[in-house]
Amino acid sequence: MTAAVPIVPTVSRPLPRAFWALVVCQLVNRLGSFVQPFLVLYLTQDRHLSAGTAGAVAAAVGAGSVVSQLVGGWLADRVGRRATMLVCFFGTAAALILLGSARSMPMIWAAAFAVGLLGDLFRPAVQAAVADLLQPGERVRAYGLLFWAINLGFSVSTVSAGVLASLGFGLLFWLNAATSVIAGVVIWTMVPESRPVLDEGADRRPLLPVVLRDRVFLAVVLLQIGYATIYFQGYSTLPLAMARDGLPSSLYGTVIGLNGVVIVLLQPFLVKRLASYDRPKLVAISMLVVGLGFGLGAVVDTFWGYALTVVVWSIGEIGFAAVIGAVFADIAPLDLRGGYMGVTGMAFGVGTVIGPLAGPNSLQHFGATTTWIGVALLGVVIFIGQWLLVPALHARAAANAATA
């Protein structure tokens, strides 16, 4: 992979006002992400539910999120990007208030699922809107900026949420809802509809039949599931492995916090450089770095050792997150761009289910060394798979660019 052979020429020009509104929207939305990290604590301490029931309610939020990706992509293509984001942000505010005030279990279950379902509708709509608003050569920079804003907002919210929770869990729900409304107002006032207009008389094709015939796209989606499976070891297997090595949970918080620090500090300096590289190859290398970064867990057992592993896979995450959205935008059909983004988001959600199931069980039955070596090997496998797809992805991107 060389910087001299990108798929498309890198474009350097001021990004449009509507894009910066999307960045602000993402930042505000993440700054207010108070409820989900503290949902289990709220349910057990304030609503006096058992740990198992509280975990199941949190899982209901996750289930809604997985469904939300596909629904959000479909809505983005059918009713528009702007309308989908407005439904997301204003609907999420209502669902959060309902969840915070619900007393009966049926209402808690329903509100939790609604928070997950409505809360992630915006993801495929935003991804599609960025592809609509910007030329291919601008997209890596744009997706990288969105990723940076999300991580900056989430880093601040996780710290401030702990302080706010001490004043009462109810405050978290109202503040989270308020930031969601603010994000909706930003969309309402500053982001126009960007959904491409089809030729007169043309109908939008149904999503699933097209996706199921698209072998190249399905292969990339499968690799993304593998990547998500690796990535979520950081939130499932890593804390357990550190505990096995006698490290306190407070040190896990510090170690995993390095992920956000590395992204916030390095992303602005790397994103312009990343935009000049061959996108599919950069995705492959980034997935390999993430896999090998986790694989280093097989040879470390101290705080500083685990901190090093997080720094390594965080650098790989920067490369992956900055480029993968542009890769999918390059290969998605114009009339189904939102739906394709939704499918990719749903695939990542599948990885969030597989990862926390596979890693801890492997740790329990086979030990830390075998588990981390297995994660590294999975990183090698998805690297090879992505590298083999590079010619097909180049051809698809070129064909889409010629007909856009």
N, C-alpha and C positions, 0 to 999 in steps of 0.2 A: 504494500500500500504506500503510495507516495502522494505528496501534496500537489504534485503536478498533474494528476489525472483525476479530478473530481467528476462526478456524473454530470453536473451542471455547473456553469460558471457562477462563482460567488458574486453576489450583488452587494455593493456598499452604497446605501442611500438612506435618508431618514425613513424610519418605519412610520406607517400611517397612524393618525390619531386614534382610529378605532382599535388598532392593535394595542396601543398603550392603555386604552381603556380596559381591554381584556386583561392586561397585566395588573392594573390597579384592582380590578374585580377579583382576580385570583389571590392577590395579596391580602385584600380586605377579608375575603372569605376564609382564608387560612388563618389570619390573625384571630378570627373569632371561633376557631375550631376547638371549643372548650369542652363540649359535652362528651364526645365519643371516648377520649382518653380516660374520663372519670365516670363513665356510665356504670361500670360494674360496682365501683365504690358507692355511687349514689344509690343504686338499687339495694345493695346490702346494708348500708348504714342508714339511709334515710327512709327507704321503703321496707327495710327489714326482710328482704328476700334471702333465700339460701344462696350460697355461692354458685351451686349448679344451676339454679333458676336464673340468676343474674347473668351467668355465662351464656345461657340459652337465649336470653333476650338480646344480648350483644351479638350473638350469632344471627338473630333475626335481622338486625341492622345490616350485617354482612350479606345475608341472602338477598335483601332488597337491593343492595349495592350491585351485586352481580347481575341481577335482572335489569337494573337501571341502565347499565351500559348499553345493552341491546335496545331497550326501549328508547333511550335518549338518542341513539344513532338513527333509529327509524323515524322518530319525530323530527330530528334535524333535517332529514331529507324530505319529509312529507309536509310539515307545517313551517319549517324554517329554523335556522340557527337561533335567531333572536328570540322567537317565541318560546323555543325549548328552554333557553337559559332563564327567561322570565318565569316560566312555570316552575323551574327548578328552585330558584332563589326565594320567590315569594311563597311557594308551596312548602319548602323546607322550613321557613320561619314558622309557618302555621303548625307543621308537624312537630317541631321542637317544643313549642309552647304546649301542644297537646300532650306530648310525652312527659313534660315536666309537671303537668297537672293531673295526669291520669292516676287513678287509684285502683281500679279493678284490673285484674290480670288480662282479661280479653282486650281492654283498652290499651294497656301497656304493650301487649304483643302487637296490636294493630299499629300503634303509633311508632313503635320501634321499626317495624317493617317499612312504614311510610317514610321515616327519616332516611333509611337506606335507599329506598326507591327514588324519592324525590331529590335526595342530596347529591347524587352522582349523575343526574340527567345532563348536567352541563358539560361533563368531560368530553364526550364525543362531539358535542355541539361546538365547544371551544376549539378542539383540534381541527374540526372541519372548517370553522370560520377562519382560522389562521391560514389554512391552505387556500381558502377562497380569496383572502385579502392580499396575499403575498405571492410573489413569483417564486419558482422553485429554488433559485439561488439565494433567497432571503430566508428560507424556512428553518434551516438549522439554527441560525442566530435567533430567530423568533421563538422557536420551541425551547431553546436553551434559556432564554430570558424568562419564559413562563415557568420553567422548572425551577429556576433560581428564586423567583418570587414565591412560589409555593413553599419551598424549603425555608426561606426567610420567615414567612408568615407562620409556618408551623413551629419553627424553632422558638419564636417569641411566644406563641400561644401556649406551648407546653410548659414554659416557665411561669408565665403569668397565671395560667389556670390553677396551678397549685396554690398560689396566694389567694385567688378569688374564691376557691373552694372553701377556704377557711372561713369565709364570710357567709357561706351558705350555698348549697348546691343549686338552689333555685335561681340564684344570680347567674350561674353559668348558662342555663337554658335561655334566659331573657337576653343576655349579651350575645350569645351565639345566634339567636333569632334576629337581633338587631343588625349584626354584621351581614347576615344573609339578605336582609331588606336593603341595606346600603349597597351591596353588590348588585342587587336587582335594579336599584335606581341608576347605578352607573350604566348598566346595560340599556335601560330604558332611554336614557338621555344622550348616550354617546356612541352606541354601537348600532349601525344600520343593519338591515337584513342583507346577508351576503350570499345566500343560496343561489347557485348558478341557475339561470333561466334556460330551460330546454328549448329546442327548436319547436316552432309552432306545430301542433298536432302530435308531438312526441309524448309518450307516457313514461313515467318513471317505472323501471322494472322492479319486480319483487326482489327483495334482498337475498333471502336464503337460497333460492335456486341458483342465483348467480354465484354466490359465495361457494356453494357446494361443488360447483364446476371449476372453480378457480384453484387449481392445484398449487400454484406458486404461493398464493396468499395463504392457503391452508397450511402449507409447510412452514411459512414464517410464523403463523399463529401458534403452531405446535412448538416451535423453538421458543416463542415468547413464554409459553406455559412453563417450559423447562427453566428459562431464566427467572421467572417469578418464583418457582419452586426453590431455586438457589437463594434468591434475594431474601426471602422471608425466613431463612435460617437465622438471620440477624435478630429476629423478634421471637423466635421460638427455641431453637437449639442453642444459640449463643449464650443466653442467660443461664440455661441449665448446665452447659459445659463449664462456665465460669464458676457456678456454685459447686460443681464437682471438684474443682480445683481449690476450693476453700476461700474463694473471693466473695466478699459481701455484695448484696444486691445493689448497694449504693454505688459500688464501682462499676457495675453493669450500666447504670444510668449515665455515668460519666463516659464510659467507653462508647455506648451507642450515641451519646450526644455529639461525639466527634464526627459522626456521619454528617449531621447538619452543618457543623462548623467547617468541615472540609469543602462541602458544596457551596456554602455561602461565600467563603473566602476565595476559592479557586475558580468557580464557574465563570465569573465575569472576565477573567483573564484567559480562560481556555476556549470560550465559545467561539470567538472569532477565528482562532486557529483551527478548531474542529470543523468549521464550515468549509474549509478548503480541502478536506480529505474525501476520499471515495466513501460514500455513505454506507453501503452494505458491508464493505470490508471493515469499516470502523465499528459497526454494530457487532460484527463477529469478534474482533479483538477486544472490545469492551466487555462482552459476555465472558470471554476467556479470563480477562483480568479479574472480574467479579468472582468467577468460580475458583481461580487460584488463590485469590485473596482469602476466601473462606477456607480453602484447603490448608492455608498456613496454620489454621487452628490445630492441625495434627501435631505440630512441633512446638507449640507455645503453651504455657500454663501460668503466666504471670500477667499482671495488669498491663505492663508495657508491651508484652507480646500480643495480647488481644487488641490493644490500642493500635498496634501496627497493622494487624489484619483488617481492622475497620478502615484505616486510612487507605489501604490498598484497594479494597473493594469499593470504597466510596469514589475513588478516582475512576474506576471502571464504570460505576453508576453514572457519573457525569457524562462520559462519552456515550453511553447507551441512551440515557434519557434525552440528551440534546439532539440525537440523530434519529431515533426510532420513529418519532412522529413524522419527520420529513420523509423517511423511507415509505411509510404507509401512505402518506399523501401522494408520493410519486406513483404508487402502483394502484391506487384506488380509482375505480371508474368515476367520472365526473358526476354522474347522476346518483351515485350511491356512496359518495364520500363520507357522509355522516354515518351511514350504516356500517361501512367498513371500519371506521374508527370505533364504533360501538362494539363490534365483534372483537377487536383487539383488546379493548378494555375488559370485556367479559372474559377473554382468555387469561388476562393477567389476574382477574379475580379467581379463576380456577386454580392458578398457581398459588394464590394465597390460602387456598384450602388444602392443596396437596402438601405444600411445604411444611406447615405446622403439624401435619399428620406424620409425614415421612421422617423428618429429621429427629424429633424427640423419641419416636419409637426405635429408630436405628441406634440412637444414643443409648437407650435403655438396654437393647438386646446385643449390640455389637461393640459398644464403647465409642469413645470420642475419636480415637485415631482412625478407626475404620470409617466412621461417619464422615469426618472431614475429608478423608481421601476420596470417599464416594462422591461428595459434593464437587471436589476438584475434577474428578473424572466426568461428571455430568457437564461441567463447564467446558471440558475438552470436546465432548460429543456435540454440544450445541454450537461450539465454535466451528467444528468441521462441517456440520450441517449448514450453517449460515454461509460459510465460505463457498460451499458447492453451489449455493443458490445465487451467487453474485452475478454470473452472466445472465440468468433469467430475470433478475431484478433490474439490471441495466437495460435489457431489451424492453421490459414493461415500462420503465420510466421514460425511455426515449419515445415509445409509441404513444404514451399518454401526453407527453409534452407536444408531440406533433399534431395531436387532434384536439388539444385543449382550446 
